[in-house]
Amino acid sequence: MDPRSLPAAMRGAVDLSGLVRQASAPPPAQRGAAPGAPAASSAGAGVAREADDASFGAVLELSQQVPVIVEFYAAGIEPVLDPLIAAYGGRLALVTVDGNSAPQVAQAFQVQQVPAVAAVIGGRPLQLFVGMPADEEVRQVLDQVLELAAQQGVTGTVEAGDAATEPVDEPLPPLHQEAYDAIARGDYAAAASAYRAAIAQSPRDADAVAGLAQVSLLQRLEGAVAGELRTAAAEKPHDADAQLAVADLDLSGGHVEDAFARLLDVFPSLDADGKGTVRQRLLDYFEIVGVDDPRTIAARRRLTALLY
């Protein structure tokens, strides 16, 4: 299984789904550290650590320096990867997550059953495998993760026994906290309402704008059956609603370019109302993926050409 074939290239769990808190920024002394330098311990990182919904932002921060393997487990299914990860001498970090106790993290990684293993490289999630293959197959996948991390310049190390100093999360603004709490209990409508209130108070609140787009995506996908949506889209290639539904699936699965391409391809064949709907959905996607992301820039350029 080659992780390079699964480039779940999202902005990271914080920016994509709003389901975990963002870690505190590293101290100035850590910025611009040379590749290969030991990872700082401010993320609470030894070779292995536990994470949950509230602390997963620190994992994203750590993944900027060293590739992080995320092992999902549950009661009766204990983590087993620690010895294998330790054998890599700090070139990989291991984070274990109880899928039942960290539902937002599990949802962000689309974990349907445990054990499941993913990676985070430079803040971007990468699904690896479900179940637990033989050790040799796991090592092959881990070697490929290291190769992919090297291509992205993530080549730091962590040391077992690093002091575990937990970062202090900055408190969220009240309406953002309200939205976060609503997401935690699965009430996406309440979360959307809180984000709209935040935008009404401060129209330039970029986090609220992105959060609203993300929660709206979750609302649209709630209860959706992927196979039915894809069948409908295949049967109605010029139907805006059918293509929008599958684009939502693509984006939620990390297939950013597929989502963009699907909507941009159908755009010229739509009437004015359809074009307006697709344009707005693309603008929402741009907020979710990140306005500075190269894929967003390319898609925005193509959308502009189609408009004018």
C-alpha positions as CSV (number, residue, x, y, z in Angstrom):
1,M,0.0,0.0,0.0
2,D,1.6,3.2,-1.2
3,P,0.6,6.3,0.9
4,R,1.7,8.5,-2.0
5,S,-1.4,7.3,-3.8
6,L,-3.6,8.8,-1.1
7,P,-2.7,12.5,-1.0
8,A,-5.3,13.8,1.4
9,A,-4.0,17.3,0.8
10,M,-6.1,19.4,3.1
11,R,-5.1,22.4,5.2
12,G,-5.0,20.1,8.2
13,A,-7.7,19.0,10.7
14,V,-8.0,22.4,12.3
15,D,-8.5,24.4,9.1
16,L,-10.5,21.8,7.2
17,S,-13.1,20.8,9.8
18,G,-12.8,23.1,12.7
19,L,-13.0,20.0,14.9
20,V,-9.8,20.4,16.9
21,R,-8.1,23.4,18.5
22,Q,-5.0,24.9,16.9
23,A,-1.8,24.5,18.9
24,S,-0.1,27.6,20.2
25,A,2.6,28.9,17.9
26,P,6.1,27.7,18.6
27,P,8.4,30.1,20.3
28,P,10.5,32.3,18.0
29,A,13.6,30.2,18.7
30,Q,11.9,27.3,17.0
31,R,11.0,29.0,13.8
32,G,13.1,28.4,10.8
33,A,14.9,25.4,12.5
34,A,17.2,23.6,10.1
35,P,15.8,20.4,8.6
36,G,17.0,17.4,10.6
37,A,17.1,19.3,13.9
38,P,15.4,17.6,16.8
39,A,11.8,18.4,17.1
40,A,10.9,20.8,20.0
41,S,9.2,19.3,23.0
42,S,6.7,22.1,23.3
43,A,4.2,19.9,21.5
44,G,4.4,17.4,24.3
45,A,6.2,14.9,21.9
46,G,8.2,11.9,22.8
47,V,8.2,9.1,20.2
48,A,4.7,8.2,21.4
49,R,1.9,10.2,23.1
50,E,-1.9,10.2,23.5
51,A,-4.1,12.8,21.9
52,D,-7.7,13.8,21.9
53,D,-10.0,16.4,20.3
54,A,-8.7,19.2,22.5
55,S,-5.0,18.5,22.1
56,F,-4.8,17.3,18.5
57,G,-3.7,20.8,17.3
58,A,-0.4,20.1,19.0
59,V,0.0,17.0,16.8
60,L,-0.5,19.2,13.7
61,E,2.2,21.5,14.9
62,L,4.5,18.6,15.6
63,S,3.9,17.2,12.1
64,Q,5.6,20.3,10.6
65,Q,8.9,19.0,12.0
66,V,8.5,15.2,11.9
67,P,6.0,12.8,10.3
68,V,3.4,11.7,12.8
69,I,1.7,8.3,12.7
70,V,-1.8,8.3,14.2
71,E,-3.0,5.0,15.5
72,F,-6.8,4.8,16.3
73,Y,-7.9,2.3,18.9
74,A,-10.9,1.6,21.2
75,A,-11.7,-0.4,24.3
76,G,-10.5,-3.9,23.8
77,I,-8.2,-3.0,20.9
78,E,-5.0,-1.7,22.3
79,P,-2.4,0.3,20.4
80,V,0.5,-1.9,19.1
81,L,2.7,0.3,16.9
82,D,4.9,1.8,19.6
83,P,7.8,-0.8,19.2
84,L,7.7,-0.4,15.4
85,I,7.8,3.4,15.6
86,A,10.5,3.4,18.2
87,A,12.7,1.3,15.9
88,Y,12.9,4.4,13.6
89,G,15.0,6.2,16.1
90,G,12.8,9.3,16.4
91,R,12.3,9.9,12.6
92,L,8.7,9.1,13.2
93,A,6.4,10.2,16.1
94,L,3.5,8.1,17.2
95,V,0.2,9.5,18.5
96,T,-2.5,7.2,19.8
97,V,-6.2,8.2,19.7
98,D,-9.2,6.6,21.3
99,G,-11.7,6.9,18.5
100,N,-14.6,6.8,21.0
101,S,-13.2,9.5,23.2
102,A,-12.0,11.7,20.3
103,P,-15.0,11.7,17.9
104,Q,-14.0,14.9,16.1
105,V,-10.5,13.6,15.3
106,A,-11.9,10.3,14.2
107,Q,-14.4,12.1,11.9
108,A,-11.8,14.3,10.5
109,F,-9.8,11.2,9.4
110,Q,-13.0,9.5,8.3
111,V,-12.3,6.5,10.6
112,Q,-15.2,4.1,10.4
113,Q,-13.6,1.2,12.4
114,V,-10.6,0.5,14.5
115,P,-7.8,-0.3,14.5
116,A,-7.0,2.3,11.8
117,V,-3.7,4.1,11.1
118,A,-3.1,7.4,9.4
119,A,-0.2,9.9,9.1
120,V,0.1,13.6,9.3
121,I,2.9,15.3,7.4
122,G,3.2,19.1,7.4
123,G,-0.3,19.4,8.9
124,R,-1.9,17.3,6.2
125,P,-3.6,14.0,6.9
126,L,-2.9,10.9,5.0
127,Q,-5.0,7.7,5.4
128,L,-2.7,4.6,5.5
129,F,-4.7,1.4,6.4
130,V,-7.5,-0.1,8.3
131,G,-6.8,-3.2,10.5
132,M,-3.3,-4.2,11.4
133,P,-1.2,-5.9,8.7
134,A,1.9,-7.9,9.4
135,D,4.8,-6.0,10.8
136,E,6.8,-6.2,7.5
137,E,3.9,-4.7,5.6
138,V,3.6,-1.9,8.2
139,R,7.3,-1.2,7.9
140,Q,7.0,-0.8,4.2
141,V,4.2,1.7,4.6
142,L,6.2,3.6,7.2
143,D,9.2,3.7,4.9
144,Q,7.0,5.2,2.2
145,V,5.7,7.8,4.7
146,L,9.3,8.8,5.4
147,E,10.0,9.1,1.7
148,L,6.9,11.3,1.2
149,A,7.9,13.4,4.2
150,A,11.4,13.9,2.8
151,Q,9.9,15.1,-0.5
152,Q,8.0,17.7,1.5
153,G,11.0,18.8,3.6
154,V,9.6,17.3,6.9
155,T,12.8,15.6,8.1
156,G,13.1,16.4,11.8
157,T,13.4,13.9,14.7
158,V,12.0,13.5,18.1
159,E,13.7,11.9,21.1
160,A,12.1,9.4,23.4
161,G,11.9,10.9,26.9
162,D,11.6,14.5,25.7
163,A,9.9,16.5,28.4
164,A,6.2,16.5,27.9
165,T,5.2,20.2,28.3
166,E,1.7,20.6,27.1
167,P,1.0,23.8,25.2
168,V,-1.6,26.2,26.6
169,D,-4.4,26.8,24.2
170,E,-5.5,30.3,23.6
171,P,-9.2,30.7,24.6
172,L,-11.5,30.8,21.7
173,P,-13.8,33.9,21.2
174,P,-17.2,33.2,22.8
175,L,-19.1,32.5,19.6
176,H,-16.3,30.3,18.2
177,Q,-16.3,28.3,21.4
178,E,-20.1,28.0,21.1
179,A,-19.7,26.7,17.6
180,Y,-16.9,24.3,18.7
181,D,-19.1,22.9,21.5
182,A,-22.0,22.5,19.1
183,I,-19.8,20.5,16.7
184,A,-18.6,18.4,19.6
185,R,-22.2,17.3,20.3
186,G,-23.0,16.9,16.5
187,D,-25.3,19.9,16.3
188,Y,-24.1,21.4,13.1
189,A,-27.1,23.8,12.7
190,A,-26.2,25.4,16.1
191,A,-22.6,25.6,15.0
192,A,-23.5,27.3,11.8
193,S,-25.7,29.8,13.7
194,A,-22.9,30.7,16.0
195,Y,-20.5,31.2,13.1
196,R,-23.1,33.4,11.3
197,A,-23.4,35.5,14.5
198,A,-19.6,35.9,14.7
199,I,-19.6,37.0,11.0
200,A,-22.4,39.5,11.7
201,Q,-20.3,41.0,14.6
202,S,-17.1,41.0,12.5
203,P,-17.5,40.5,8.7
204,R,-13.7,40.1,8.4
205,D,-13.5,37.2,10.8
206,A,-11.8,34.8,8.4
207,D,-11.9,31.9,10.9
208,A,-15.6,32.3,11.3
209,V,-16.1,32.4,7.5
210,A,-14.1,29.3,7.0
211,G,-15.8,27.6,10.0
212,L,-19.2,28.3,8.5
213,A,-18.2,26.8,5.2
214,Q,-16.8,23.8,6.9
215,V,-19.9,23.2,9.1
216,S,-22.1,23.7,6.1
217,L,-20.2,21.0,4.3
218,L,-20.8,18.7,7.3
219,Q,-24.5,19.5,7.3
220,R,-24.8,18.7,3.6
221,L,-23.0,15.3,4.0
222,E,-25.0,14.3,7.1
223,G,-26.8,11.1,6.3
224,A,-25.5,11.0,2.7
225,V,-24.8,7.7,1.0
226,A,-21.7,8.1,-1.2
227,G,-22.7,5.4,-3.7
228,E,-26.1,6.9,-4.3
229,L,-24.7,10.4,-4.8
230,R,-22.1,9.2,-7.3
231,T,-24.6,7.2,-9.3
232,A,-26.9,10.2,-9.5
233,A,-24.0,12.4,-10.7
234,A,-23.0,9.8,-13.3
235,E,-26.6,9.7,-14.6
236,K,-27.0,13.5,-14.6
237,P,-23.6,14.9,-15.7
238,H,-25.1,18.4,-16.3
239,D,-27.2,18.6,-13.2
240,A,-25.7,21.1,-10.8
241,D,-27.2,19.6,-7.6
242,A,-25.9,16.1,-8.5
243,Q,-22.4,17.4,-9.2
244,L,-22.3,19.6,-6.1
245,A,-23.2,16.6,-3.9
246,V,-20.3,14.6,-5.3
247,A,-17.9,17.5,-5.1
248,D,-18.8,17.7,-1.4
249,L,-17.8,14.1,-1.1
250,D,-14.5,14.6,-2.9
251,L,-13.6,17.6,-0.8
252,S,-14.4,15.8,2.5
253,G,-12.2,12.9,1.4
254,G,-9.3,15.2,0.7
255,H,-9.7,15.0,-3.1
256,V,-9.5,18.8,-3.5
257,E,-8.5,19.0,-7.1
258,D,-11.3,16.5,-8.1
259,A,-13.9,18.6,-6.3
260,F,-12.7,21.8,-8.0
261,A,-12.5,20.2,-11.4
262,R,-15.9,18.6,-11.2
263,L,-17.6,22.0,-10.5
264,L,-15.5,23.9,-13.0
265,D,-16.2,21.3,-15.7
266,V,-20.0,21.5,-15.3
267,F,-20.0,25.3,-14.9
268,P,-20.2,26.3,-18.6
269,S,-23.3,24.1,-19.3
270,L,-25.4,25.6,-16.5
271,D,-28.0,28.4,-16.6
272,A,-27.5,31.6,-14.6
273,D,-29.0,30.2,-11.4
274,G,-26.9,27.1,-11.6
275,K,-23.7,29.1,-12.3
276,G,-24.4,31.3,-9.3
277,T,-24.9,28.3,-7.0
278,V,-21.7,26.6,-8.2
279,R,-19.7,29.8,-8.0
280,Q,-20.7,30.2,-4.3
281,R,-19.9,26.6,-3.5
282,L,-16.5,27.1,-5.0
283,L,-15.9,30.2,-3.0
284,D,-16.8,28.2,0.1
285,Y,-14.4,25.5,-0.9
286,F,-11.6,28.1,-1.3
287,E,-12.2,29.1,2.3
288,I,-12.0,25.5,3.5
289,V,-8.9,24.6,1.5
290,G,-7.2,28.0,2.1
291,V,-7.1,31.0,-0.2
292,D,-3.3,30.8,-0.5
293,D,-3.3,27.1,-1.4
294,P,-1.9,26.6,-4.9
295,R,-4.9,24.5,-5.9
296,T,-7.2,27.2,-4.8
297,I,-5.2,29.8,-6.8
298,A,-5.4,27.7,-9.9
299,A,-9.1,27.0,-9.5
300,R,-9.9,30.6,-8.8
301,R,-8.0,31.6,-12.0
302,R,-10.0,29.1,-14.0
303,L,-13.3,30.3,-12.5
304,T,-12.4,33.9,-13.3
305,A,-11.7,32.9,-17.0
306,L,-15.1,31.1,-17.1
307,L,-16.9,34.2,-15.7
308,Y,-15.3,36.7,-18.1
